[in-house]
Amino acid sequence: MFKKYDLRTAKEKIIPDGLMFIETSNKKVSVAIELELTLKNKERLKQVLRRYLEKKDLNYIWYVCASKMIANAVSCIWNKLKGDTAIQLKTSLWDEVIKDPTAHCPAQGMSSSGGGIKSAPLDLSVDNQKRFSQNFSPPVSALSTDSPSLT
């Protein structure tokens, strides 16, 4: 990213923690994935979500959060900003996603337009992941009550 753009321009780009494409019978669904282990301040979170709203080729934003407090904060800000966008926000808790990743994917089981055909189940498994084990838990600081407040 920094090779293509200067430092200032690169910092202004939105780079999701992960990006996933799911193909249904007649279209490709794009999902930006954000892993939120600590709560960003309100203005930073607004800035990130506004940049996602500018994306014309994005269908879902999936926030995987360390706590309900973080998920609620993301949802609250999104609901204030989203307007009439077609982009959908999904929040999930880290612990629940690790236990059953396929049950939490935003586009899982989505009906395709036209035929009502369901997408094929995703081939996700915590068993074949190398970077994080199933026993991974967020750092204690991510769950601290000293996290910045949105109020």
GUZARO-142390 format. One record per atom (N, C-alpha, C, O): residue in three letters; atom name; chain; x, y, z. Coordinates in nm, 3 decimals. Layout:
<atoms>
   residu   atome   chaine         u         v         w
      ALA      CA        A         X         Y         Z
...
</atoms>
This chain:
<atoms>
   residu   atome   chaine         u         v         w
      MET       N        A     0.082    -0.119     0.000
      MET      CA        A     0.000     0.000     0.000
      MET       C        A     0.087     0.126     0.000
      MET       O        A     0.062     0.219    -0.076
      PHE       N        A     0.190     0.127     0.086
      PHE      CA        A     0.274     0.246     0.096
      PHE       C        A     0.366     0.261    -0.024
      PHE       O        A     0.417     0.371    -0.049
      LYS       N        A     0.388     0.153    -0.101
      LYS      CA        A     0.467     0.164    -0.223
      LYS       C        A     0.387     0.231    -0.333
      LYS       O        A     0.442     0.303    -0.416
      LYS       N        A     0.256     0.208    -0.334
      LYS      CA        A     0.170     0.263    -0.438
      LYS       C        A     0.132     0.408    -0.410
      LYS       O        A     0.121     0.488    -0.503
      TYR       N        A     0.113     0.443    -0.283
      TYR      CA        A     0.069     0.576    -0.244
      TYR       C        A     0.172     0.637    -0.148
      TYR       O        A     0.248     0.565    -0.083
      ASP       N        A     0.173     0.770    -0.140
      ASP      CA        A     0.258     0.833    -0.039
      ASP       C        A     0.196     0.806     0.098
      ASP       O        A     0.081     0.763     0.107
      LEU       N        A     0.270     0.832     0.203
      LEU      CA        A     0.227     0.799     0.340
      LEU       C        A     0.094     0.865     0.375
      LEU       O        A     0.006     0.799     0.432
      ARG       N        A     0.077     0.992     0.344
      ARG      CA        A    -0.047     1.062     0.378
      ARG       C        A    -0.167     1.002     0.306
      ARG       O        A    -0.272     0.980     0.367
      THR       N        A    -0.154     0.975     0.176
      THR      CA        A    -0.263     0.917     0.099
      THR       C        A    -0.295     0.776     0.147
      THR       O        A    -0.412     0.739     0.156
      ALA       N        A    -0.193     0.697     0.177
      ALA      CA        A    -0.214     0.559     0.224
      ALA       C        A    -0.288     0.557     0.356
      ALA       O        A    -0.372     0.470     0.379
      LYS       N        A    -0.259     0.652     0.444
      LYS      CA        A    -0.327     0.658     0.574
      LYS       C        A    -0.476     0.689     0.559
      LYS       O        A    -0.556     0.654     0.645
      GLU       N        A    -0.513     0.756     0.449
      GLU      CA        A    -0.652     0.792     0.426
      GLU       C        A    -0.733     0.679     0.363
      GLU       O        A    -0.856     0.687     0.359
      LYS       N        A    -0.667     0.575     0.315
      LYS      CA        A    -0.736     0.462     0.253
      LYS       C        A    -0.793     0.370     0.361
      LYS       O        A    -0.736     0.358     0.469
      ILE       N        A    -0.904     0.306     0.329
      ILE      CA        A    -0.962     0.210     0.422
      ILE       C        A    -0.909     0.071     0.384
      ILE       O        A    -0.927     0.026     0.271
      ILE       N        A    -0.845     0.006     0.479
      ILE      CA        A    -0.790    -0.127     0.457
      ILE       C        A    -0.851    -0.219     0.562
      ILE       O        A    -0.814    -0.210     0.679
      PRO       N        A    -0.943    -0.306     0.522
      PRO      CA        A    -1.006    -0.394     0.621
      PRO       C        A    -0.906    -0.496     0.675
      PRO       O        A    -0.804    -0.525     0.611
      ASP       N        A    -0.936    -0.551     0.792
      ASP      CA        A    -0.851    -0.657     0.848
      ASP       C        A    -0.860    -0.783     0.762
      ASP       O        A    -0.766    -0.862     0.758
      GLY       N        A    -0.972    -0.801     0.697
      GLY      CA        A    -0.991    -0.914     0.607
      GLY       C        A    -1.094    -0.878     0.502
      GLY       O        A    -1.175    -0.787     0.521
      LEU       N        A    -1.090    -0.948     0.391
      LEU      CA        A    -1.185    -0.927     0.283
      LEU       C        A    -1.225    -1.063     0.230
      LEU       O        A    -1.139    -1.148     0.204
      MET       N        A    -1.353    -1.086     0.214
      MET      CA        A    -1.402    -1.216     0.171
      MET       C        A    -1.503    -1.195     0.060
      MET       O        A    -1.584    -1.101     0.064
      PHE       N        A    -1.499    -1.283    -0.040
      PHE      CA        A    -1.596    -1.281    -0.148
      PHE       C        A    -1.670    -1.414    -0.146
      PHE       O        A    -1.608    -1.520    -0.138
      ILE       N        A    -1.802    -1.408    -0.152
      ILE      CA        A    -1.885    -1.528    -0.151
      ILE       C        A    -1.967    -1.526    -0.280
      ILE       O        A    -2.035    -1.429    -0.310
      GLU       N        A    -1.959    -1.635    -0.354
      GLU      CA        A    -2.033    -1.642    -0.479
      GLU       C        A    -2.164    -1.717    -0.459
      GLU       O        A    -2.166    -1.828    -0.405
      THR       N        A    -2.273    -1.655    -0.504
      THR      CA        A    -2.402    -1.722    -0.507
      THR       C        A    -2.424    -1.760    -0.653
      THR       O        A    -2.334    -1.745    -0.735
      SER       N        A    -2.540    -1.809    -0.685
      SER      CA        A    -2.563    -1.855    -0.822
      SER       C        A    -2.552    -1.744    -0.926
      SER       O        A    -2.519    -1.772    -1.042
      ASN       N        A    -2.577    -1.621    -0.888
      ASN      CA        A    -2.573    -1.516    -0.991
      ASN       C        A    -2.501    -1.388    -0.950
      ASN       O        A    -2.504    -1.290    -1.023
      LYS       N        A    -2.436    -1.388    -0.835
      LYS      CA        A    -2.359    -1.267    -0.800
      LYS       C        A    -2.253    -1.298    -0.696
      LYS       O        A    -2.257    -1.399    -0.626
      LYS       N        A    -2.158    -1.208    -0.689
      LYS      CA        A    -2.051    -1.219    -0.591
      LYS       C        A    -2.077    -1.117    -0.481
      LYS       O        A    -2.102    -0.999    -0.508
      VAL       N        A    -2.073    -1.162    -0.356
      VAL      CA        A    -2.098    -1.077    -0.241
      VAL       C        A    -1.964    -1.045    -0.175
      VAL       O        A    -1.884    -1.135    -0.150
      SER       N        A    -1.940    -0.918    -0.148
      SER      CA        A    -1.815    -0.879    -0.084
      SER       C        A    -1.839    -0.845     0.063
      SER       O        A    -1.937    -0.779     0.098
      VAL       N        A    -1.746    -0.891     0.149
      VAL      CA        A    -1.757    -0.871     0.293
      VAL       C        A    -1.624    -0.817     0.344
      VAL       O        A    -1.522    -0.884     0.334
      ALA       N        A    -1.625    -0.696     0.399
      ALA      CA        A    -1.507    -0.642     0.468
      ALA       C        A    -1.514    -0.690     0.612
      ALA       O        A    -1.619    -0.680     0.676
      ILE       N        A    -1.403    -0.742     0.662
      ILE      CA        A    -1.400    -0.796     0.799
      ILE       C        A    -1.312    -0.707     0.885
      ILE       O        A    -1.198    -0.676     0.850
      GLU       N        A    -1.365    -0.666     0.999
      GLU      CA        A    -1.290    -0.587     1.096
      GLU       C        A    -1.287    -0.662     1.228
      GLU       O        A    -1.390    -0.702     1.280
      LEU       N        A    -1.168    -0.679     1.282
      LEU      CA        A    -1.151    -0.740     1.414
      LEU       C        A    -1.130    -0.626     1.513
      LEU       O        A    -1.031    -0.554     1.505
      GLU       N        A    -1.223    -0.611     1.604
      GLU      CA        A    -1.222    -0.499     1.699
      GLU       C        A    -1.202    -0.554     1.840
      GLU       O        A    -1.299    -0.595     1.905
      LEU       N        A    -1.078    -0.555     1.886
      LEU      CA        A    -1.048    -0.608     2.020
      LEU       C        A    -1.055    -0.500     2.127
      LEU       O        A    -1.079    -0.529     2.244
      THR       N        A    -1.033    -0.376     2.087
      THR      CA        A    -1.045    -0.263     2.180
      THR       C        A    -1.133    -0.158     2.114
      THR       O        A    -1.140    -0.149     1.991
      LEU       N        A    -1.199    -0.080     2.194
      LEU      CA        A    -1.290     0.022     2.144
      LEU       C        A    -1.212     0.144     2.098
      LEU       O        A    -1.137     0.204     2.175
      LYS       N        A    -1.231     0.180     1.971
      LYS      CA        A    -1.170     0.303     1.919
      LYS       C        A    -1.251     0.421     1.973
      LYS       O        A    -1.366     0.404     2.016
      ASN       N        A    -1.191     0.540     1.970
      ASN      CA        A    -1.270     0.654     2.012
      ASN       C        A    -1.379     0.681     1.907
      ASN       O        A    -1.369     0.637     1.793
      LYS       N        A    -1.480     0.753     1.948
      LYS      CA        A    -1.600     0.773     1.867
      LYS       C        A    -1.568     0.834     1.731
      LYS       O        A    -1.622     0.790     1.630
      GLU       N        A    -1.483     0.933     1.726
      GLU      CA        A    -1.451     1.001     1.600
      GLU       C        A    -1.376     0.909     1.504
      GLU       O        A    -1.401     0.911     1.383
      ARG       N        A    -1.284     0.829     1.557
      ARG      CA        A    -1.209     0.735     1.472
      ARG       C        A    -1.304     0.630     1.414
      ARG       O        A    -1.293     0.596     1.296
      LEU       N        A    -1.394     0.580     1.494
      LEU      CA        A    -1.490     0.481     1.447
      LEU       C        A    -1.583     0.540     1.340
      LEU       O        A    -1.613     0.474     1.240
      LYS       N        A    -1.627     0.663     1.360
      LYS      CA        A    -1.709     0.731     1.258
      LYS       C        A    -1.632     0.745     1.127
      LYS       O        A    -1.687     0.723     1.019
      GLN       N        A    -1.506     0.781     1.138
      GLN      CA        A    -1.422     0.799     1.020
      GLN       C        A    -1.411     0.669     0.940
      GLN       O        A    -1.424     0.670     0.818
      VAL       N        A    -1.387     0.558     1.008
      VAL      CA        A    -1.375     0.428     0.943
      VAL       C        A    -1.507     0.391     0.875
      VAL       O        A    -1.508     0.350     0.759
      LEU       N        A    -1.617     0.404     0.947
      LEU      CA        A    -1.747     0.366     0.892
      LEU       C        A    -1.788     0.455     0.774
      LEU       O        A    -1.848     0.407     0.678
      ARG       N        A    -1.756     0.583     0.780
      ARG      CA        A    -1.785     0.674     0.666
      ARG       C        A    -1.709     0.630     0.542
      ARG       O        A    -1.762     0.636     0.431
      ARG       N        A    -1.584     0.588     0.561
      ARG      CA        A    -1.505     0.542     0.445
      ARG       C        A    -1.566     0.416     0.384
      ARG       O        A    -1.566     0.400     0.262
      TYR       N        A    -1.618     0.329     0.468
      TYR      CA        A    -1.685     0.211     0.414
      TYR       C        A    -1.810     0.251     0.336
      TYR       O        A    -1.842     0.190     0.234
      LEU       N        A    -1.881     0.352     0.382
      LEU      CA        A    -2.002     0.397     0.312
      LEU       C        A    -1.971     0.449     0.172
      LEU       O        A    -2.060     0.452     0.087
      GLU       N        A    -1.848     0.491     0.147
      GLU      CA        A    -1.808     0.539     0.015
      GLU       C        A    -1.783     0.426    -0.084
      GLU       O        A    -1.775     0.449    -0.204
      LYS       N        A    -1.771     0.304    -0.034
      LYS      CA        A    -1.741     0.188    -0.120
      LYS       C        A    -1.867     0.145    -0.195
      LYS       O        A    -1.969     0.112    -0.134
      LYS       N        A    -1.859     0.146    -0.326
      LYS      CA        A    -1.974     0.110    -0.410
      LYS       C        A    -1.981    -0.041    -0.433
      LYS       O        A    -2.088    -0.092    -0.468
      ASP       N        A    -1.871    -0.112    -0.415
      ASP      CA        A    -1.868    -0.255    -0.444
      ASP       C        A    -1.868    -0.341    -0.318
      ASP       O        A    -1.826    -0.457    -0.323
      LEU       N        A    -1.912    -0.287    -0.209
      LEU      CA        A    -1.913    -0.359    -0.082
      LEU       C        A    -2.057    -0.391    -0.042
      LEU       O        A    -2.145    -0.306    -0.050
      ASN       N        A    -2.081    -0.516     0.001
      ASN      CA        A    -2.215    -0.557     0.042
      ASN       C        A    -2.232    -0.562     0.194
      ASN       O        A    -2.338    -0.526     0.246
      TYR       N        A    -2.128    -0.605     0.264
      TYR      CA        A    -2.136    -0.622     0.410
      TYR       C        A    -2.009    -0.571     0.476
      TYR       O        A    -1.900    -0.574     0.417
      ILE       N        A    -2.024    -0.525     0.600
      ILE      CA        A    -1.912    -0.501     0.689
      ILE       C        A    -1.937    -0.591     0.808
      ILE       O        A    -2.043    -0.585     0.871
      TRP       N        A    -1.840    -0.675     0.839
      TRP      CA        A    -1.854    -0.770     0.949
      TRP       C        A    -1.755    -0.734     1.058
      TRP       O        A    -1.634    -0.752     1.042
      TYR       N        A    -1.806    -0.683     1.169
      TYR      CA        A    -1.722    -0.651     1.284
      TYR       C        A    -1.724    -0.770     1.380
      TYR       O        A    -1.829    -0.807     1.431
      VAL       N        A    -1.608    -0.828     1.403
      VAL      CA        A    -1.593    -0.934     1.502
      VAL       C        A    -1.532    -0.865     1.624
      VAL       O        A    -1.418    -0.817     1.620
      CYS       N        A    -1.608    -0.861     1.733
      CYS      CA        A    -1.573    -0.779     1.849
      CYS       C        A    -1.540    -0.863     1.972
      CYS       O        A    -1.590    -0.975     1.988
      ALA       N        A    -1.454    -0.808     2.058
      ALA      CA        A    -1.414    -0.878     2.180
      ALA       C        A    -1.522    -0.873     2.287
      ALA       O        A    -1.523    -0.957     2.377
      SER       N        A    -1.614    -0.776     2.279
      SER      CA        A    -1.717    -0.766     2.383
      SER       C        A    -1.846    -0.709     2.324
      SER       O        A    -1.846    -0.649     2.217
      LYS       N        A    -1.954    -0.728     2.397
      LYS      CA        A    -2.084    -0.672     2.357
      LYS       C        A    -2.079    -0.520     2.359
      LYS       O        A    -2.145    -0.456     2.277
      MET       N        A    -2.003    -0.463     2.451
      MET      CA        A    -1.991    -0.318     2.459
      MET       C        A    -1.936    -0.262     2.327
      MET       O        A    -1.986    -0.162     2.275
      ILE       N        A    -1.834    -0.326     2.274
      ILE      CA        A    -1.774    -0.281     2.147
      ILE       C        A    -1.873    -0.300     2.033
      ILE       O        A    -1.891    -0.210     1.951
      ALA       N        A    -1.938    -0.416     2.027
      ALA      CA        A    -2.036    -0.444     1.921
      ALA       C        A    -2.150    -0.343     1.925
      ALA       O        A    -2.194    -0.295     1.821
      ASN       N        A    -2.198    -0.310     2.044
      ASN      CA        A    -2.307    -0.213     2.057
      ASN       C        A    -2.263    -0.073     2.014
      ASN       O        A    -2.341    -0.001     1.951
      ALA       N        A    -2.141    -0.036     2.046
      ALA      CA        A    -2.090     0.096     2.007
      ALA       C        A    -2.080     0.106     1.855
      ALA       O        A    -2.120     0.207     1.797
      VAL       N        A    -2.028     0.002     1.791
      VAL      CA        A    -2.016     0.000     1.644
      VAL       C        A    -2.154     0.010     1.582
      VAL       O        A    -2.176     0.090     1.490
      SER       N        A    -2.249    -0.070     1.630
      SER      CA        A    -2.385    -0.070     1.576
      SER       C        A    -2.454     0.065     1.593
      SER       O        A    -2.523     0.112     1.503
      CYS       N        A    -2.436     0.124     1.708
      CYS      CA        A    -2.499     0.254     1.737
      CYS       C        A    -2.449     0.362     1.640
      CYS       O        A    -2.528     0.437     1.584
      ILE       N        A    -2.319     0.368     1.621
      ILE      CA        A    -2.263     0.468     1.529
      ILE       C        A    -2.305     0.438     1.386
      ILE       O        A    -2.339     0.529     1.311
      TRP       N        A    -2.303     0.311     1.347
      TRP      CA        A    -2.344     0.273     1.212
      TRP       C        A    -2.489     0.316     1.185
      TRP       O        A    -2.519     0.371     1.079
      ASN       N        A    -2.577     0.292     1.280
      ASN      CA        A    -2.718     0.327     1.262
      ASN       C        A    -2.739     0.477     1.244
      ASN       O        A    -2.833     0.519     1.176
      LYS       N        A    -2.653     0.557     1.302
      LYS      CA        A    -2.662     0.702     1.286
      LYS       C        A    -2.607     0.749     1.152
      LYS       O        A    -2.650     0.851     1.099
      LEU       N        A    -2.511     0.673     1.095
      LEU      CA        A    -2.442     0.716     0.973
      LEU       C        A    -2.496     0.655     0.844
      LEU       O        A    -2.483     0.716     0.738
      LYS       N        A    -2.556     0.538     0.850
      LYS      CA        A    -2.580     0.457     0.731
      LYS       C        A    -2.673     0.517     0.627
      LYS       O        A    -2.658     0.488     0.508
      GLY       N        A    -2.768     0.597     0.667
      GLY      CA        A    -2.860     0.655     0.569
      GLY       C        A    -2.933     0.545     0.493
      GLY       O        A    -2.984     0.450     0.552
      ASP       N        A    -2.939     0.559     0.359
      ASP      CA        A    -3.011     0.462     0.277
      ASP       C        A    -2.916     0.368     0.201
      ASP       O        A    -2.951     0.318     0.095
      THR       N        A    -2.798     0.346     0.256
      THR      CA        A    -2.701     0.260     0.190
      THR       C        A    -2.750     0.115     0.180
      THR       O        A    -2.829     0.069     0.262
      ALA       N        A    -2.702     0.045     0.080
      ALA      CA        A    -2.732    -0.098     0.065
      ALA       C        A    -2.634    -0.183     0.145
      ALA       O        A    -2.656    -0.302     0.164
      ILE       N        A    -2.526    -0.122     0.192
      ILE      CA        A    -2.426    -0.195     0.270
      ILE       C        A    -2.487    -0.232     0.405
      ILE       O        A    -2.551    -0.150     0.470
      GLN       N        A    -2.467    -0.357     0.445
      GLN      CA        A    -2.521    -0.403     0.573
      GLN       C        A    -2.409    -0.427     0.673
      GLN       O        A    -2.300    -0.471     0.636
      LEU       N        A    -2.436    -0.397     0.797
      LEU      CA        A    -2.341    -0.420     0.905
      LEU       C        A    -2.383    -0.543     0.984
      LEU       O        A    -2.501    -0.560     1.015
      LYS       N        A    -2.287    -0.627     1.016
      LYS      CA        A    -2.311    -0.744     1.102
      LYS       C        A    -2.205    -0.739     1.210
      LYS       O        A    -2.087    -0.720     1.182
      THR       N        A    -2.246    -0.757     1.335
      THR      CA        A    -2.149    -0.768     1.444
      THR       C        A    -2.161    -0.906     1.506
      THR       O        A    -2.270    -0.962     1.519
      SER       N        A    -2.048    -0.960     1.545
      SER      CA        A    -2.041    -1.089     1.611
      SER       C        A    -1.939    -1.080     1.723
      SER       O        A    -1.849    -0.996     1.719
      LEU       N        A    -1.953    -1.166     1.821
      LEU      CA        A    -1.855    -1.172     1.929
      LEU       C        A    -1.746    -1.273     1.894
      LEU       O        A    -1.774    -1.381     1.842
      TRP       N        A    -1.623    -1.236     1.924
      TRP      CA        A    -1.506    -1.319     1.894
      TRP       C        A    -1.524    -1.463     1.942
      TRP       O        A    -1.503    -1.557     1.866
      ASP       N        A    -1.564    -1.480     2.068
      ASP      CA        A    -1.579    -1.614     2.125
      ASP       C        A    -1.679    -1.699     2.047
      ASP       O        A    -1.657    -1.818     2.026
      GLU       N        A    -1.788    -1.638     2.004
      GLU      CA        A    -1.891    -1.712     1.930
      GLU       C        A    -1.845    -1.749     1.790
      GLU       O        A    -1.875    -1.857     1.741
      VAL       N        A    -1.771    -1.659     1.725
      VAL      CA        A    -1.720    -1.687     1.591
      VAL       C        A    -1.619    -1.801     1.595
      VAL       O        A    -1.618    -1.887     1.507
      ILE       N        A    -1.534    -1.802     1.695
      ILE      CA        A    -1.434    -1.908     1.707
      ILE       C        A    -1.501    -2.043     1.730
      ILE       O        A    -1.455    -2.145     1.678
      LYS       N        A    -1.609    -2.045     1.806
      LYS      CA        A    -1.679    -2.172     1.832
      LYS       C        A    -1.749    -2.224     1.707
      LYS       O        A    -1.748    -2.345     1.682
      ASP       N        A    -1.809    -2.136     1.628
      ASP      CA        A    -1.883    -2.178     1.509
      ASP       C        A    -1.877    -2.069     1.402
      ASP       O        A    -1.971    -1.990     1.389
      PRO       N        A    -1.768    -2.063     1.325
      PRO      CA        A    -1.751    -1.956     1.226
      PRO       C        A    -1.861    -1.950     1.120
      PRO       O        A    -1.901    -1.841     1.080
      THR       N        A    -1.910    -2.065     1.075
      THR      CA        A    -2.008    -2.063     0.968
      THR       C        A    -2.142    -2.007     1.011
      THR       O        A    -2.219    -1.959     0.927
      ALA       N        A    -2.173    -2.011     1.138
      ALA      CA        A    -2.301    -1.959     1.186
      ALA       C        A    -2.302    -1.807     1.193
      ALA       O        A    -2.408    -1.748     1.210
      HIS       N        A    -2.188    -1.744     1.180
      HIS      CA        A    -2.180    -1.600     1.201
      HIS       C        A    -2.147    -1.519     1.077
      HIS       O        A    -2.153    -1.396     1.082
      CYS       N        A    -2.112    -1.582     0.968
      CYS      CA        A    -2.078    -1.508     0.848
      CYS       C        A    -2.198    -1.427     0.801
      CYS       O        A    -2.309    -1.482     0.793
      PRO       N        A    -2.180    -1.299     0.768
      PRO      CA        A    -2.293    -1.214     0.731
      PRO       C        A    -2.373    -1.264     0.611
      PRO       O        A    -2.495    -1.248     0.609
      ALA       N        A    -2.308    -1.323     0.513
      ALA      CA        A    -2.379    -1.364     0.391
      ALA       C        A    -2.416    -1.511     0.393
      ALA       O        A    -2.467    -1.563     0.294
      GLN       N        A    -2.393    -1.580     0.503
      GLN      CA        A    -2.425    -1.723     0.511
      GLN       C        A    -2.574    -1.745     0.492
      GLN       O        A    -2.656    -1.685     0.561
      GLY       N        A    -2.608    -1.832     0.398
      GLY      CA        A    -2.748    -1.865     0.374
      GLY       C        A    -2.826    -1.755     0.305
      GLY       O        A    -2.949    -1.761     0.299
      MET       N        A    -2.757    -1.656     0.252
      MET      CA        A    -2.823    -1.545     0.186
      MET       C        A    -2.898    -1.592     0.062
      MET       O        A    -2.846    -1.672    -0.015
      SER       N        A    -3.017    -1.545     0.042
      SER      CA        A    -3.091    -1.578    -0.078
      SER       C        A    -3.040    -1.493    -0.193
      SER       O        A    -3.022    -1.372    -0.179
      SER       N        A    -3.016    -1.556    -0.306
      SER      CA        A    -2.974    -1.479    -0.423
      SER       C        A    -3.097    -1.415    -0.484
      SER       O        A    -3.207    -1.469    -0.473
      SER       N        A    -3.080    -1.300    -0.547
      SER      CA        A    -3.196    -1.234    -0.606
      SER       C        A    -3.243    -1.312    -0.727
      SER       O        A    -3.162    -1.357    -0.808
      GLY       N        A    -3.368    -1.329    -0.737
      GLY      CA        A    -3.422    -1.400    -0.852
      GLY       C        A    -3.475    -1.537    -0.815
      GLY       O        A    -3.596    -1.557    -0.815
      GLY       N        A    -3.387    -1.632    -0.783
      GLY      CA        A    -3.432    -1.768    -0.766
      GLY       C        A    -3.451    -1.812    -0.624
      GLY       O        A    -3.502    -1.922    -0.600
      GLY       N        A    -3.411    -1.732    -0.528
      GLY      CA        A    -3.423    -1.773    -0.390
      GLY       C        A    -3.333    -1.890    -0.355
      GLY       O        A    -3.360    -1.964    -0.261
      ILE       N        A    -3.226    -1.907    -0.431
      ILE      CA        A    -3.133    -2.017    -0.407
      ILE       C        A    -3.037    -1.976    -0.296
      ILE       O        A    -2.985    -1.864    -0.297
      LYS       N        A    -3.014    -2.063    -0.202
      LYS      CA        A    -2.923    -2.034    -0.092
      LYS       C        A    -2.779    -2.053    -0.137
      LYS       O        A    -2.750    -2.138    -0.222
      SER       N        A    -2.688    -1.975    -0.080
      SER      CA        A    -2.547    -1.993    -0.110
      SER       C        A    -2.499    -2.121    -0.042
      SER       O        A    -2.556    -2.165     0.058
      ALA       N        A    -2.394    -2.179    -0.096
      ALA      CA        A    -2.338    -2.300    -0.038
      ALA       C        A    -2.274    -2.266     0.095
      ALA       O        A    -2.223    -2.155     0.112
      PRO       N        A    -2.275    -2.359     0.191
      PRO      CA        A    -2.211    -2.332     0.319
      PRO       C        A    -2.064    -2.299     0.300
      PRO       O        A    -1.997    -2.354     0.212
      LEU       N        A    -2.015    -2.208     0.381
      LEU      CA        A    -1.875    -2.170     0.373
      LEU       C        A    -1.786    -2.279     0.428
      LEU       O        A    -1.823    -2.350     0.521
      ASP       N        A    -1.670    -2.293     0.370
      ASP      CA        A    -1.575    -2.393     0.416
      ASP       C        A    -1.478    -2.325     0.514
      ASP       O        A    -1.361    -2.304     0.482
      LEU       N        A    -1.529    -2.292     0.632
      LEU      CA        A    -1.448    -2.229     0.735
      LEU       C        A    -1.428    -2.327     0.848
      LEU       O        A    -1.519    -2.402     0.884
      SER       N        A    -1.310    -2.327     0.904
      SER      CA        A    -1.283    -2.417     1.015
      SER       C        A    -1.173    -2.359     1.100
      SER       O        A    -1.074    -2.307     1.048
      VAL       N        A    -1.188    -2.367     1.230
      VAL      CA        A    -1.080    -2.324     1.319
      VAL       C        A    -0.973    -2.431     1.325
      VAL       O        A    -0.861    -2.404     1.370
      ASP       N        A    -1.004    -2.552     1.280
      ASP      CA        A    -0.906    -2.661     1.284
      ASP       C        A    -0.790    -2.639     1.188
      ASP       O        A    -0.678    -2.682     1.216
      ASN       N        A    -0.814    -2.572     1.076
      ASN      CA        A    -0.707    -2.555     0.978
      ASN       C        A    -0.639    -2.418     0.985
      ASN       O        A    -0.563    -2.383     0.895
      GLN       N        A    -0.666    -2.343     1.089
      GLN      CA        A    -0.603    -2.213     1.105
      GLN       C        A    -0.468    -2.227     1.173
      GLN       O        A    -0.454    -2.301     1.271
      LYS       N        A    -0.369    -2.157     1.122
      LYS      CA        A    -0.235    -2.166     1.178
      LYS       C        A    -0.202    -2.049     1.270
      LYS       O        A    -0.126    -2.065     1.366
      ARG       N        A    -0.258    -1.931     1.242
      ARG      CA        A    -0.219    -1.813     1.316
      ARG       C        A    -0.276    -1.808     1.457
      ARG       O        A    -0.204    -1.773     1.551
      PHE       N        A    -0.402    -1.843     1.475
      PHE      CA        A    -0.464    -1.841     1.606
      PHE       C        A    -0.518    -1.979     1.638
      PHE       O        A    -0.577    -2.046     1.553
      SER       N        A    -0.496    -2.021     1.758
      SER      CA        A    -0.553    -2.149     1.799
      SER       C        A    -0.694    -2.126     1.850
      SER       O        A    -0.734    -2.011     1.872
      GLN       N        A    -0.767    -2.232     1.868
      GLN      CA        A    -0.905    -2.222     1.917
      GLN       C        A    -0.908    -2.165     2.059
      GLN       O        A    -1.011    -2.114     2.103
      ASN       N        A    -0.796    -2.175     2.130
      ASN      CA        A    -0.790    -2.128     2.268
      ASN       C        A    -0.748    -1.982     2.279
      ASN       O        A    -0.731    -1.930     2.389
      PHE       N        A    -0.730    -1.915     2.164
      PHE      CA        A    -0.689    -1.775     2.165
      PHE       C        A    -0.795    -1.689     2.233
      PHE       O        A    -0.915    -1.707     2.211
      SER       N        A    -0.751    -1.599     2.316
      SER      CA        A    -0.844    -1.502     2.373
      SER       C        A    -0.780    -1.365     2.361
      SER       O        A    -0.657    -1.354     2.364
      PRO       N        A    -0.860    -1.260     2.346
      PRO      CA        A    -0.805    -1.127     2.330
      PRO       C        A    -0.724    -1.087     2.453
      PRO       O        A    -0.746    -1.139     2.562
      PRO       N        A    -0.630    -0.995     2.434
      PRO      CA        A    -0.551    -0.948     2.548
      PRO       C        A    -0.641    -0.892     2.658
      PRO       O        A    -0.749    -0.841     2.629
      VAL       N        A    -0.598    -0.903     2.781
      VAL      CA        A    -0.675    -0.854     2.895
      VAL       C        A    -0.707    -0.706     2.877
      VAL       O        A    -0.814    -0.661     2.916
      SER       N        A    -0.614    -0.630     2.819
      SER      CA        A    -0.637    -0.486     2.801
      SER       C        A    -0.756    -0.459     2.710
      SER       O        A    -0.819    -0.354     2.721
      ALA       N        A    -0.789    -0.553     2.619
      ALA      CA        A    -0.904    -0.534     2.531
      ALA       C        A    -1.034    -0.541     2.608
      ALA       O        A    -1.135    -0.486     2.563
      LEU       N        A    -1.033    -0.605     2.721
      LEU      CA        A    -1.154    -0.619     2.800
      LEU       C        A    -1.156    -0.526     2.920
      LEU       O        A    -1.245    -0.535     3.004
      SER       N        A    -1.058    -0.438     2.928
      SER      CA        A    -1.044    -0.349     3.041
      SER       C        A    -1.159    -0.250     3.051
      SER       O        A    -1.213    -0.207     2.949
      THR       N        A    -1.194    -0.215     3.171
      THR      CA        A    -1.297    -0.113     3.190
      THR       C        A    -1.240     0.026     3.168
      THR       O        A    -1.313     0.125     3.169
      ASP       N        A    -1.108     0.035     3.146
      ASP      CA        A    -1.045     0.164     3.119
      ASP       C        A    -1.052     0.200     2.972
      ASP       O        A    -0.996     0.302     2.933
      SER       N        A    -1.118     0.120     2.890
      SER      CA        A    -1.131     0.150     2.746
      SER       C        A    -1.201     0.282     2.730
      SER       O        A    -1.287     0.318     2.810
      PRO       N        A    -1.165     0.357     2.623
      PRO      CA        A    -1.228     0.487     2.602
      PRO       C        A    -1.379     0.473     2.581
      PRO       O        A    -1.426     0.376     2.521
      SER       N        A    -1.451     0.568     2.631
      SER      CA        A    -1.597     0.565     2.623
      SER       C        A    -1.643     0.640     2.499
      SER       O        A    -1.572     0.729     2.451
      LEU       N        A    -1.758     0.605     2.447
      LEU      CA        A    -1.814     0.674     2.332
      LEU       C        A    -1.898     0.792     2.373
      LEU       O        A    -1.946     0.865     2.287
      THR       N        A    -1.916     0.814     2.499
      THR      CA        A    -2.000     0.927     2.541
      THR       C        A    -1.919     1.051     2.563
      THR       O        A    -1.974     1.155     2.598
</atoms>
